[in-house]
Amino acid sequence: MSNYGLIPDEVLDEVLQRNDIVDVVGQYVHLSKHGKYLKGLCPFHSEKTPSFTVTPEKQIFHCYGCGKSGNVIHFMMGIEGYSFPEAVRRLAESANMPVTWGTGNAKAERDPYHEAKERLIEAHELAAKLYHYILMNTTHGQAALQYLRNRGIHDKLIEQFQIGYAPPQWDTLVQLLGKREFDLEGMEKGGLVSKRQNGSGYVDRFRDRIMFPLWNRNGRAIAFAGRILGEGQPKYLNSPETMLFNKSKVLYNLHHARPYIKRTGHIILLEGYADVIQAWDAEVYHTVATMGTALTPDHISQMKRMADSVTLCYDGDEAGQAAAMKAIPMLEEAGLHVAVAMIPDRMDPDDFIKAHGAERFRHTVTAAAVTPTKFKLISLRRNHILLEDDGKRRFKDEAMRVIAAVESPVERELHLKELAQQLELQGESSFDALKQECATIRQRQKMNGHGDNQDNWWNNGRNDKRTIAQPALRPAYVYAERSLLALMFQDIEVADYVERHLGERFNVDDHAALAAYLYAYYAQGKEPDFSRFLATLHDERLEKVAASISLSEVSLRYDTELLDDYIMQILKVPRQREIERKREEMVQAERSGEVLRAAQIAQEIIALEQELKR
């Protein structure tokens, strides 16, 4: 049995064998091939340059930035917040393995918090099925169904996105949850029901609303957005924040879009549910939405794990364009390439698709999307009346600051030519003067320390003077210990030789502990498999050290002479430390005038040094 008792070792082995770490990590991180490794942006900390690596050969991951490392089980624990048994269970389920262990004490596999989360998800999924059934199969849902069809949301889309209807009755869901023995107090905290005003019981939170389920990244229902059918406020009623749902962290449709995003490395970011649904119908599948809330660092963190580029496709009105303007610097600061789809006539993407068709929408979000600089200049042009001298002057001043911030000289010149045409400047001398003015502004921006981000609209600059701190050089004995362990991870014969000639006399405590675990692992008759060995440690510090050692570049070619040299360097360390201690004692004796004592210590030092030379 494993260290957790409930999970047999053979189950752990099969889970690791049937869940390739590249496939699992690839659902969360956009990976690219770099030799024998795959690299991507770390999902566990914020970074612009990829330092997160996956090693298919060893079935492990390691981040050189934050130090997180481990096998596929540890990855799921970190990315989803699972306990070890929960991560094993989820991976087993995804591999279609029967979950038969721990049946006598299944609740022991989860702490109460995770148990409550799972129960709440089950309630949301039950509610989603109920609402969807009412919409599609009852007279209560007929008006809502007709409304959706009139809006261009046909039955196939309704099925795809599990759209439903919450009837006007007070306790439809309350009754069902009660029959299924859900704790209604917990359901209130989870946002599905509300307390009656007189405190005598519970009522449904959502009534007489079209229901859009909101999912986590695994496609499990965690919240709802309910849209009112007729007039009234609020137009949309969302679930409150719960242990499952935080609006600032959830991207609508991510679980549907993720395979397409991973395939293309690109995301189209929309604002609302209807926009995403209509875009899907237009065969634009790599779309997600922020559900009407402002873009947050958590949203961006999720996106950059999967994609290199983002096209903003916000509403065409002032509010949508202002939201796009705020989103651009956040996305570029995270290292994402950004484009902006210009929706005309103050329309939203939903209305645009219905008015102009799928093909024109696809063109708008692909070939017709513009750079952030172009988007900014178009927005400035709309805000000024060029027929008036004052409007023309202000437009020119603001546009010049934007153009001066562009890094590429070629792109700067293209924008300056467009600006000259808009300002109706004639002749080569006028254009040269415009270029000179732009160069002056750019120089001033740099002197002021703003670089290519003068107005803080966005940051597409790079600091070429940044240097990466170099790791401190390790002592020779540390290198020897790590090299031995790296070889031991891959070869039982090396481990056996080291156990006989060195045992656990490693000088670094973590190395000694890893050696002891490894001796025990091989003593059980197991073959070298680093990912499986890692699963036996259950110590985060040792897991990090082991992963770091495993990823070090150590030649697999060795002989006993090399092993003996490593062992000798390791065994020398205690004597070297003793010599240093004796030297300190000798200095103290000399300072105290103890001449005979100092001479005696000197003889002891000579003897120890001679031992080292043997």
N, C-alpha and C positions, 0 to 999 in steps of 0.2 A: 504493500500500500504506500501511497505518497505520504509526504509529511502532513498532509491535511487529513489523513485517515479515511475520508469519505471517497477519495478518488484513487482507484487502483493505478499502479504504475503503468500497466498495459494500456489503460485508457489514455493517460497522458501521452504515451508514445504514439498511439493512433491519432490523437488530436493533432499532435505536432506533425505527423506524417501526412495527414489529409488536409492541412491548412498551410499552403505555401505562403511564406511571409510576404513575398512580392505581391501576390494577389490580394492579401488582406490589407497590407499597408497601402497598396495602390488605390484602395477605395477611399482613402483619406488624404493621401499625399500624391501630388503630381511628380512622378519619378522619371528621371532620364538616365540613360546608360552612360557610365564612365568606366570603361575597362571592365573589370570583373565586379565592380560595384554599381549600384544605382543610387543616384543622389536626388535630393529634393529639399524644399524649405521645411524646417523642423516644425511639427505640429504642436510641440510642447513649449516653445518660446518664440518670441518675435525676432525675425532676422530678414535681411535682404539678400544675403549671399548664402546659397545652400551649404549647410554643414551636416545635414542629416544623411546618413548612408545606410543602405540595406545590402547585405552580403548574401546572395542566394545560396552560394556554396555552403555557408555555415548556418543559414536560416536565422540570422540575427540582424538587429538594427543597432545603430550607434550614432549619437549626435555629438560632434566635436565641439559644439557651442555650449550646450547645457549639461552634457554628460549623460543624458538618458540613454539607456541601452537595455538589451534583453532579447528574448525570442518573441514569437508571435503572441504568446499568452501575456507577456509583460506589456506588449504594445497595446493590446485590448484593455488591460487594466489601466494603463495611463490615459488612453484616448477616450474611453467611455466611463472611467471611474469605477470599473467593476472590481469586486474582490477577486482573489485568485480562483475560487470555485465557480464564481459567476462567469469569469472569462472563459474558463474551460467549458462550461455548459454552453455558452453562446457559440463558441467555435465548433463544438460537437454538433449543435443544432444546425449550424450553417453548412456542415459537411454531411448532413443527413445521417448522423450517427444516433442510435438509440441512447437516450439518457437513462441509464438503469442503475447508476451508482447512487448511494446515499438515500435510497427510497425509504428506508426506515426512519430517517431523521432529516427529511429534505429541508426543513426550515433552518437547520444548523448551517446550511450552505450560505445563507444570507444574513446580514445584520438587519435589524428592524427597519432602518431607513431604506435600504434597498428593497426589502420586502414590501414596504408601503408604496414605493415608486412603481414596482411591478404591478401591484394590485390596482393602482390608479391608471396605469396604461391600459390594463385589461378593461377597466370601466370606460375609458375613452373609446376604445375600439368597439365595445358593445354599443355605446351611444351612437357611434358613427354608423354602424350597421342598422340600428333602429331608425335613425333619421333618413338614411338612404332608402330603406324599405318603405317608410311612410311616403316619401316623395314619389317613388316609382310605382307603388302598388295600392295606394289607398285614395279614397275621395278627398281626404284632408289635404293631400299633396297636389291635387290637380291644378289649382291656381298657380302654385309655385312652379310646377313643371312647365306649364304653358308660358309663364314669364321667362323662364330660362330659354326655352325654345325660341321665343320671340327675340331674345337677345343674341341669338346665334349660337347658343350652347346646346348642341344636339345630344341625343341620348348616349352616344359613344363617349363623348367628353364627360358627361355626367357620371358614367361608370368609371372612366379613367381616374377622375379626381374625387370619386366617392361623395359627390355633392348630395346633400339631403335636405330635409325640411323638418323643423321643430314645430309641432302643432300648437294651437293657442291654448290648449288645456293646461291646467296648472301643474299637473303631477304625472305626466306620461312617463318621463324618464325616472322619476322618483319611484314609481311603482315597480318598474322593471328592475332597477338596482336593488330595491328591497327584496324582491323575489329571488334574486341571485345572491343574496346575503352579503351585499356590499355594505360597509360601514358608512352610513349617510353623513356622519360628522366628518369623516375623512373625505367624502365626496364633496362636501362644502369647501373644505380647505383646498381641494383640487380643482374648484371652479366649475363643477358640473351642476350643482344645486345651490339653492339659497335658503336661509332660514325664513320661516314665516314671520311677519311683523309681530304677531302676538306670541311668538316663541313656541307654538304648539306643534311644530313639525317642519317639514321642508317642502319647497316647491322647485320646479325646474328653473334654472337660470335663463335658459334660452326658450322663448315661446314666440310662435308665429314669425319665424325667420328662416330664410334659406341658409343652410349650414355648410360651411367649408371646413372640412377637417384640416388641421395643421399637424404636420408630421415631424418626427426627429429624423436624423440623417439615415436611420435604418428603416424608415418607412412605417414607423409605429405612431398611431395617433396620440398626441399629447395635449391638444388644445383645439378650440374651435373659433371661427369667425362667423358671426351670424348677421346676415344682411336683412334689413326690414323689407317687407314686400311693397308696401305703399309709402305714403308720406309719414314722416315722424322722425324723432331723434332718440338715440343716436342712429345714424344710418347703418353703421357697423357696430356690433357689440362683440368685443373679443373676450376670450377667457382672461381672467386675472393672472398675474404672475404666481406660479406655484413651484413646487419642487421639480416639476417636469418642464415648465414653460417660462422662458424669459424672452419677451418679444425682441429685445435687442440682440439676441443670440441666434434666432431662428431665421433661416432662409426658406421661404415657401418654395416647394417643389424640388428641393435639393435631391431627395432620394430618387425621383424620376430622372432628373437631368444629369446626375453624376456620371453615368456611363458615357454620355455624349460629351460632357465636359472633359472627361479624362481622355477621350479619343481625340479631341480637337485642341485641348489645352486652352480653351476659350470659353468665357461666360458672357451671356447677355443679361444685364441687370435691369429689371423692371421694377415698377412701384407697387402694383396691385395684383390680386388673385385673378381678376378677369383678364388682365393683360397677359398673364402667363398662360391661362387656359386658351385664349384665342391664338397666342403665338404657337402653342403646341399644335393647334388645329392647322396652323399655317406651315407646319413641318419645320418649325424652328424649335428644336428640342433642348438646346443647352441654355435654357432660361430659368432664372430664379428671381424672387422678388423679396423686398424688405418689408412688405406688408404695411405700407403707409407710414412707417417710422423712418427716421433719419438713419443713414448708413452709420454703422458703428465699427470700432476696431475689431470686435468679435466677428462681425459679418466678414470683414476683410480677411481676418485670419483664416476663416474657413475657405474663402475663395482662393487665396494664394496657395493653399495646400494642393489644390487641384489644377490650377490654371496659371498661365503666364500673362494672359491679357483679358481685359474686360471692356465690353462696349456698353456704355450707359444709354438706356433707351427709356428716358423719363418722359412724363407728360410734356406737351408742347406749350403749356401756359407758363406764366411768369414763375409760379411756384415750382413747377417741375424743372424749369431751367435754372432757377436759383439753387435747387437741391442738387442738380448736376454739378453746378459750379463749386459747391461745398464738397462734393464727393471726389472730384478730380484730385485735389492735393492729397487727400487721404490715401487714395489708391496708388498714386505715383510714389508717395512716401514709402509705401510697402513694397515698392519695386515692381509693380504691375504696369504693363503697357496699356494705355487707356485710349479709347476712341469714343466718340459721341454720335449717336444716331439722332438726326434732327427731324422730329415729328412736326409737320407743318400745321398751320391753321389752328394752333392752340388745342389740337386734338390729343387724346391719350392713345396709346397703342391699340387698345381694344377697339375704339371707334375708328381708328385709321384702317385697321385690317378689314372691318366690316364695310367701310366706305370704298377702299381702293383695292382690296384683295390681297391674297397671300403672296403672290409673286412680287408685287411692289413693296410689300413689307420686308420680304427677304432681301431685296435690293437695298432698302433703306438702312437695314442693320448690318449690311456687309459692305458692298462696294461704295455706297454713298455715305458711310460713316466718316466723320471728320476728326482731325487731330484736336487735342485740347486747345492748342493755340488758335486754330481756325474757329473753333466753337466760341472762344472768348471774343475774338474779333467780330464774328457775326453778331454776338450778343451786344457788343458795344455799338455796332453800326445801327442796330434796332433802337438803341436808347438815345440816339442823337439825331437831330434834324440837320442834315448837311446843307440844306438850302439857306440856313442862317449862318452868318460868319462865326458867331459864338459857338454854335453847335459843331461846326466844322473844326474849330480850333480845339475844343475840348475832346472831340473824337480823336483828332490827330495826337494830342498829348497822351491820352490813355492808351491808344493803339501802339504808339511808339514804345511805351514802357513794356507792353506785352511782347512786342517783336524783339526788343533788345534782350529780353530774357531767354530767347531761343538759343540753344547751344550750337545748332548746325548753321554754318555760314550760308549754305545753299538755301536752306529753309528760310533763313532771315531775309535773304534777297528776294525770294518769291513773294513773301508777305509784304515786303516794301514795295514791290512792283504793283501788287493789288491795291495797296494803300494809296500809291501815287495816282492810280486810275480813279479811285473813289474820291480823292481830293481834287481831281482834274488838274494835276500838275503837268505842265508841258515842258518838253526839252530835256536834254541829257544833263544840263547843269542843275536843273531843279531836282532831278533824281539823285545826282551826286551829293547835293546839299542834304537831301533826306537821309542818305546813307551815312554821311558824316555826323549828322545829328544823332542817328541811331547808335553809332560807335561811341559817341560821347556819353550818351545815356548808359550804355552797357558798361563803359569804364567806371562811371560813377557808381553804378550798382555794385560792381566788384569792390571798389574802394570802401563802400559802406558796409561791406561784409554780407551782402545779400546774394551774391553770386548770380545765379540764373533764377532767383526767386524773389525779385525785388518787392513785389506787392504781396507776397505770401499767398498768391492764388493757388500755386501748386509748387511742388518741389521735384523737378526732373534733373537736378544737378548731381554731381558726384564730386567728392572731395578726393582729389588725386594724391593729397599729402597724407592721407590716413595710412597708418602702419599697423600691422597686426603684431601684438606682443608675442615674442618667441618664447616657447616653453623653456623652462630651466633645464640645463643638461643633467641627466640622471647620473649618479655614481655608477661605476663599473659593476659593482655587485648587484645593484637594482636591475641593470640591463641583463645581467647573467640570470637572475631569478626569473625575470619576465620571459626571457628566451627559453629557459627550461620549461616553464609552465606552458608556453605556446606550443612547444614540441610535445609535451605531455598530453595536451588536449587532443592531439591528433594521432598519437601512437602509444599503444599500451606498453610496448617493449621499453620505450623511453621512460614511461611512468614507473615501470617495474625496476629499471636500472637506478633511477633517481631515488626511489623508495629505499632500495638496499644500500645505497652509498651516501645518501643525504638525509632521508627521512623527512622530518618536519623542521629541520634546522635552517629554515629560511629566516632571514634577518628582518624582513618586513612582515608584520603580523598578518596582514591580509593575504600575502602570498603563502604563508604557512597554513592558514585556514583553507585556502583553495586547494593546496596540495593534499591536506587531510581529507577534504571532501572527494577529491579525485581518486585517491587511493581506495576509499570506501566504494565509490561508484564502480570502479573497475573490479573490485573484489566481488561484486554481485554478478559478475559474468557479462557485464554490458560492454558493447562495442563503442569505439570513439564516435560521439555525436554531440557536438558542442551545444546545440540547441537543447537537446534532452538533458545534458548535464546541467545547463543553466536552470532548467525547471526544478532541479532538486535543491537549489540553494536557499530560496526564500529569504534572502538578505539583500536589500537594495544596494548597499555599499559593495558587497562582494560581487553582485551581478555586474555593477558598473566596472569594477576592476577587471573582472574576468573578460567582459566584452572588449574592453580596451586592449587587453593583452592579446586576445584572439585576433584582433584586427591589425596588430602590429606586423610589420613586414619581416618575417623570420623565414629563412630558407628551410625547406623540408629536407634538404640533404644534410646529413650529419654522420658522425662516427663517434666511437667511444672517446677518442682523444678530445673532440670538441665538448662532449658532455663532461669529461673529467676537468677540462679547463674551466667551464662554468662552475662546477661544484667546488673546485679549488678556490676560485674567487669568492664564493659565498662563505666557505669555511674560514677564510682568512679574516673576515670582518671582525669576529669577536676578539682575535688577537690584536688586530690593528686598534680597536677601541681600547683594549687593555694597555697597549703601548701609550696611547694618547693620555689615558688616565694617569699612568706612571710618570709621564713627563710633567704633568701638572703637579703631581706630588713632589717631584724632584725640585721644581722651581720654588715651591712653597718651603721646602726644607732648606734650600740655599738662602732664601730671604730671611729665614729664622735663625740662620747661623748653625744649623745642624749639619755640619760637614760630613760626618760619618754616615748619617742617614741618607744624605744626598748621594754619596758614593755607592752605597748599597743599592739604592734604587736604580742608579745608572747601570750597575751590573745586571740587574733584573731586566732592564730594557734591552741590553745587548743580547741576553739569552732569548728573549722573545723575538727579537729581530732575526736572530739566527734560525729560530724555528720557522719563521715565515719563509726563509730562503730555501728550506728543504723541499 
